[in-house]
C-alpha cells in the first residue's frame, strides 16, 4: 500500500503500484490511476488537460486506458502491468475511447498505432 489515502473518488481502499509514479487506486465506488513524477510528465499536456480530475488522476472508465497506453509506449509501464490487457489490446481500447468521446480526441495523435 502506498501513502495515498484519498482520491477524487473517495477514500482509498487499495493502492497498487504498477510502475514508478503509476498507482492503481480502488475506492468503494470507483477508481483509476494516480500519476506522479516521470509518468505524469510523460502524459502530453493536452491529454492530461482532458482528464476530469486533473492530469495526475486518470479515472478508470476512459482515461486509464489512454494513460496506460501512452505510458507503456513510453517504456514507463511494463507489459505485465497492463491489468490483464496485452499492449495491443490496451492501445486499441485507448484508441476506441478517444474516437468515441470527443473530449479525448486529442489523445489519438499520442497513442500507439494499431
Secondary structure as the mmCIF struct_conf table of DSSP 4:
data_model
#
loop_
_struct_conf.conf_type_id
_struct_conf.id
_struct_conf.beg_label_comp_id
_struct_conf.beg_label_asym_id
_struct_conf.beg_label_seq_id
_struct_conf.end_label_comp_id
_struct_conf.end_label_asym_id
_struct_conf.end_label_seq_id
BEND BEND1 UNK A 3 UNK A 3
STRN STRN1 UNK A 6 UNK A 7
TURN_TY1_P TURN_TY1_P1 UNK A 8 UNK A 9
STRN STRN2 UNK A 10 UNK A 11
BEND BEND2 UNK A 13 UNK A 13
STRN STRN3 UNK A 14 UNK A 19
TURN_TY1_P TURN_TY1_P2 UNK A 20 UNK A 21
STRN STRN4 UNK A 22 UNK A 26
BEND BEND3 UNK A 28 UNK A 29
STRN STRN5 UNK A 31 UNK A 35
HELX_RH_AL_P HELX_RH_AL_P1 UNK A 37 UNK A 42
BEND BEND4 UNK A 43 UNK A 43
HELX_RH_AL_P HELX_RH_AL_P2 UNK A 45 UNK A 48
TURN_TY1_P TURN_TY1_P3 UNK A 49 UNK A 50
BEND BEND5 UNK A 51 UNK A 51
TURN_TY1_P TURN_TY1_P4 UNK A 52 UNK A 53
TURN_TY1_P TURN_TY1_P5 UNK A 55 UNK A 56
STRN STRN6 UNK A 57 UNK A 59
TURN_TY1_P TURN_TY1_P6 UNK A 60 UNK A 62
HELX_RH_AL_P HELX_RH_AL_P3 UNK A 63 UNK A 73
TURN_TY1_P TURN_TY1_P7 UNK A 74 UNK A 75
BEND BEND6 UNK A 76 UNK A 77
HELX_RH_3T_P HELX_RH_3T_P1 UNK A 79 UNK A 81
BEND BEND7 UNK A 82 UNK A 82
TURN_TY1_P TURN_TY1_P8 UNK A 83 UNK A 84
HELX_RH_AL_P HELX_RH_AL_P4 UNK A 87 UNK A 100
HELX_RH_3T_P HELX_RH_3T_P2 UNK A 102 UNK A 110
BEND BEND8 UNK A 111 UNK A 111
HELX_LH_PP_P HELX_LH_PP_P1 UNK A 112 UNK A 113
#
